[in-house]
Amino acid sequence: MNSNIEPRDDQTLPDRLVVLGTGGTIAGRAAQRDDHVGYRAGEVAVGDLMAGIPLPVDWSVQAEQLAQIDSKDMGPGVWRLLLARVSQLLMQPGVRGIVITHGTDTLEETAYLLQRVLQPAKPVVLTCAMRPATALAPDGPQNLADALAVAAQPGGRGVLAVCAGRIHGGLAVRKVHHYRLDAFDSGDAGPLGLVEQGACTLFQPWPGAEPDQALLPRLLARQVWPRVECLYSHGGADGWLVRALLAQDAALGRERADRLQGLVVAGTGNGTLHAELLAALLEAQAAGIRVWRTTRCASGRVVLAGSSPEPIPAVALPPAQARLALLLDLLTS
């Protein structure tokens, strides 16, 4: 059987891979082929992105446009669509793997959310590009071909991110550069593996697959997800923003569904917090707001000293992923 692209969503199709398009730079269009910055994200249809891409041998590939946005604008609306559609596809026996084309800016958040909620027993591979589709030498086609190769791997599972030949786990991936083609890493954990000439080499096991069956229905049922904001500690941080958020909540009424429920603060160094900011965060805790801290450093995690409890608990996640982790914790607590 030759590989082919199927436009339909049909459970009677043979074993296949499904590519879901959500927009991003990989689907971007610029007026000039040498313009890697002044492009418009999310303009090229996912079916057009698939044109000319080498497909895994003997696999059918189905393409579907789920959204078409700049990933800086990612939020619960598209996340709900992704969670629901990916969950539906995973339940179809003929779907052996899923690829999601995504913008780079919030890829680490989407990957984290999908892995935490779905923990799929099949591969769900996010891929992206740092150059638009109209570039003189776009990186999207190779990334997409590599993602398809990973999705077709026997025994593959979990949410993954594939960029510049590296395979990252969904819980560890993070964007570390704004322009270079190799823009992602996995922090201290390192990448799960590599894709070279369409072949995968694994350094670590595939991500786990033990989903919380109640979590997805809760997320999809909630019209408004718990509101969690991110703040940074810095020189001169006086806690004004924290108190302004608390004052806004008090003025609007704490019974609103979109009230503030959590704060994640990215501390300096080992998660340290400016004294005045810490005082304001303790006021927020006293008002019933859940507060977590992490570090604003690009690498490393907060290391706790001794056994004495800290007033603001620390988590071993970058700020954006820590925000989602607290959101999910609030949803289930």
C-alpha positions in Angstrom: 0.0 0.0 0.0 1.3 3.5 -0.8 1.1 6.3 1.7 -1.7 8.7 0.9 -3.4 11.7 2.4 -7.1 11.2 3.3 -9.2 14.3 3.7 -12.0 12.5 5.5 -12.6 11.6 9.1 -13.8 8.0 8.8 -13.5 5.3 11.4 -13.5 2.7 8.6 -10.2 3.9 7.2 -7.2 1.6 7.6 -4.5 2.2 10.2 -3.5 5.8 9.8 -1.9 8.9 11.2 -3.9 12.1 11.7 -2.4 15.6 11.4 -4.3 18.4 13.2 -3.4 22.0 12.1 -3.7 24.8 14.6 -1.7 27.6 12.8 1.5 29.1 14.0 4.7 30.1 12.2 4.8 26.7 10.5 1.7 27.9 8.7 3.0 31.5 8.4 3.2 33.7 5.3 5.6 36.6 4.6 5.7 39.1 1.8 9.4 38.5 1.3 11.1 35.1 1.3 14.0 36.4 3.4 11.6 37.8 6.1 11.7 35.5 9.1 10.1 38.0 11.5 7.5 40.2 9.8 5.2 37.3 8.7 1.6 36.5 9.5 1.2 33.3 11.4 -1.5 30.8 10.7 -2.3 31.5 7.1 -1.3 28.3 5.2 -3.8 25.4 5.5 -2.5 22.2 7.0 -3.4 20.3 3.8 -1.1 22.6 1.9 1.7 22.1 4.5 1.5 18.3 3.8 2.1 18.8 0.1 5.4 17.2 -0.8 6.1 15.9 2.7 7.6 12.4 2.7 5.2 10.1 4.5 6.0 7.0 6.5 5.9 4.0 4.2 2.5 2.1 4.1 0.7 4.6 6.2 -2.4 6.6 5.3 -2.4 10.2 6.6 -5.5 12.2 7.3 -5.2 16.0 7.6 -7.7 18.2 9.5 -7.7 22.0 10.2 -8.7 22.4 13.8 -7.7 26.0 14.3 -5.7 28.7 12.5 -4.1 31.1 15.0 -0.9 32.7 16.1 0.1 30.6 19.1 0.7 33.7 21.3 -3.1 33.9 21.3 -3.6 30.3 22.5 -6.1 29.8 25.3 -8.9 27.6 26.7 -11.0 27.9 23.6 -8.5 26.1 21.3 -7.3 23.9 24.1 -10.8 22.6 24.6 -11.0 21.8 20.9 -7.7 20.0 21.0 -8.4 18.0 24.1 -11.8 16.9 22.8 -10.6 16.1 19.3 -7.4 14.3 20.3 -9.4 12.3 22.9 -11.9 11.3 20.2 -9.2 10.2 17.8 -7.3 8.3 20.4 -10.3 6.1 21.0 -10.5 5.1 17.3 -8.6 1.8 16.8 -7.5 2.8 13.3 -5.7 6.0 14.5 -2.2 4.9 15.5 -0.7 8.3 16.1 -1.5 12.1 15.9 0.6 15.0 14.8 -0.3 18.6 15.8 1.2 21.6 13.9 1.5 24.4 16.4 3.2 27.7 17.0 6.3 27.8 19.0 5.4 30.5 21.5 3.0 28.4 23.6 3.9 24.9 22.4 5.3 24.0 25.8 2.0 24.9 27.5 -0.1 22.9 25.0 2.2 19.9 25.3 2.1 20.0 29.1 -1.6 20.2 29.2 -2.2 17.4 26.7 0.2 15.1 28.6 -1.2 15.9 32.0 -4.8 15.4 31.0 -4.7 12.7 28.4 -1.5 10.7 29.1 -2.1 8.9 25.8 -1.0 5.3 25.1 -0.4 6.4 21.5 2.0 9.1 20.3 0.7 12.6 20.1 3.4 14.7 18.5 3.5 18.5 18.4 5.7 20.1 15.8 6.4 23.6 14.7 8.7 25.9 12.8 10.8 29.0 13.5 10.6 30.2 9.9 7.3 30.8 8.0 6.2 28.4 5.2 7.2 31.1 2.6 10.8 31.3 3.8 13.7 30.7 1.4 14.7 27.7 3.5 11.7 26.8 5.8 12.3 24.4 8.6 8.7 23.4 8.9 8.7 20.6 6.2 11.5 18.7 7.9 10.0 19.1 11.3 6.7 17.8 10.0 8.3 14.9 8.3 10.2 14.0 11.5 7.0 14.3 13.6 5.2 11.9 11.3 8.2 9.5 11.6 7.9 9.6 15.4 4.1 9.2 15.3 4.6 6.0 13.2 7.1 4.5 15.7 6.0 1.0 16.9 5.4 1.2 20.7 5.4 5.0 20.7 3.2 6.8 23.3 2.7 10.0 25.1 2.7 13.6 24.2 5.9 14.6 22.5 7.4 17.7 20.7 9.6 17.3 17.7 11.8 20.2 16.5 15.2 20.4 14.8 15.6 16.6 14.9 15.1 16.4 18.7 12.3 14.5 20.5 11.1 16.2 23.7 8.7 14.9 26.3 5.5 16.9 26.8 6.2 17.6 30.5 9.7 18.8 30.0 9.8 20.7 26.7 10.4 24.5 26.8 11.3 27.2 24.3 14.7 28.6 25.0 15.4 30.8 22.0 13.3 33.3 20.1 15.0 32.9 16.6 17.3 29.9 16.2 15.9 26.8 14.5 16.8 24.6 17.4 14.7 26.6 19.8 13.6 24.0 22.3 15.2 21.9 25.0 14.1 19.8 27.9 15.9 21.4 30.8 17.9 19.1 33.1 16.0 16.0 31.8 17.4 16.4 28.3 15.6 15.2 25.1 14.0 11.8 24.8 15.7 11.1 21.6 16.6 12.1 18.0 15.2 11.8 14.5 17.8 11.3 11.9 17.0 10.3 8.3 13.5 9.3 9.4 14.8 6.9 12.1 14.3 7.5 15.8 16.9 6.9 18.5 15.6 7.0 22.0 17.7 8.0 25.1 14.8 7.7 27.6 11.5 5.8 27.7 8.4 7.1 26.2 6.2 9.2 28.6 3.8 7.4 30.9 0.2 6.6 30.0 -2.0 6.6 33.1 -4.7 9.1 32.5 -7.0 10.5 35.2 -10.4 9.5 33.6 -12.2 12.3 35.5 -9.9 15.2 34.5 -10.9 15.6 30.8 -14.7 15.7 31.5 -14.1 18.3 34.2 -12.1 20.5 31.9 -14.5 20.3 29.0 -17.5 20.9 31.3 -16.2 24.1 32.9 -17.2 27.1 30.9 -14.6 29.2 32.8 -11.4 27.5 33.9 -9.8 28.5 37.3 -8.0 31.9 36.9 -4.3 31.7 37.6 -1.9 34.6 37.0 1.9 34.6 36.7 4.1 37.2 38.3 7.9 37.7 38.5 10.0 38.8 41.4 12.6 41.4 40.5 14.5 44.3 42.0 12.0 46.8 43.4 9.1 44.3 43.4 6.8 45.9 45.9 3.7 43.7 45.8 1.5 46.3 44.1 0.3 44.0 41.4 -0.7 41.3 43.9 -2.7 43.8 45.9 -4.3 45.3 42.7 -5.5 41.8 41.8 -6.9 41.3 45.2 -8.6 44.7 45.1 -10.1 43.9 41.7 -11.5 40.6 43.0 -13.0 42.4 46.0 -14.7 45.0 43.8 -16.1 42.5 41.3 -17.2 40.0 44.0 -15.5 36.8 45.0 -18.5 34.7 43.9 -17.7 35.3 40.2 -16.6 32.2 38.2 -13.7 34.1 36.7 -12.4 35.3 40.1 -8.7 35.0 40.9 -7.9 31.6 42.4 -4.2 31.1 42.0 -0.9 32.9 41.6 2.4 31.5 40.3 5.5 33.7 41.1 8.8 33.2 39.3 11.4 34.0 41.9 15.0 35.1 41.5 17.7 32.5 41.6 16.6 29.6 43.8 13.0 30.8 43.9 13.8 33.7 46.2 11.2 36.5 46.6 11.6 40.2 47.3 10.5 40.8 50.9 7.8 43.3 49.9 6.4 40.9 47.2 6.5 38.0 49.7 4.4 40.1 52.2 1.8 40.7 49.5 1.7 37.1 48.5 1.1 36.0 52.1 -1.8 38.5 52.1 -3.1 36.7 49.0 -2.8 33.3 50.7 -4.7 34.7 53.7 -7.4 35.8 51.3 -7.8 32.2 50.0 -5.6 32.4 46.9 -3.3 29.5 46.2 0.2 30.6 45.6 3.1 28.6 44.1 6.6 29.7 43.3 9.3 28.6 40.8 12.4 30.2 39.4 12.7 32.6 36.6 16.1 31.0 35.7 16.1 29.2 32.3 17.6 26.0 33.8 17.4 24.2 37.1 14.7 23.9 39.7 14.1 25.3 43.2 16.1 23.3 45.8 14.5 23.4 49.3 16.8 23.8 52.3 16.3 21.4 55.2 12.9 20.1 56.4 11.3 23.4 57.6 8.2 24.2 55.6 8.3 27.3 53.3 5.3 29.7 53.4 5.1 29.7 49.6 5.5 26.1 48.2 7.9 25.6 45.3 7.3 23.5 42.1 9.9 22.1 39.7 8.3 23.6 36.6 8.9 26.7 34.4 6.4 29.5 35.1 4.0 28.9 32.2 3.7 25.1 32.9 3.5 25.8 36.7 0.5 28.0 35.9 -1.3 25.1 34.1 -0.3 22.7 36.9 -1.9 24.9 39.5 -5.0 25.4 37.3 -5.4 21.6 37.1 -4.8 21.3 40.8 -7.5 23.8 41.5 -9.9 22.0 39.2 -9.5 18.7 41.0 -9.2 19.9 44.6 
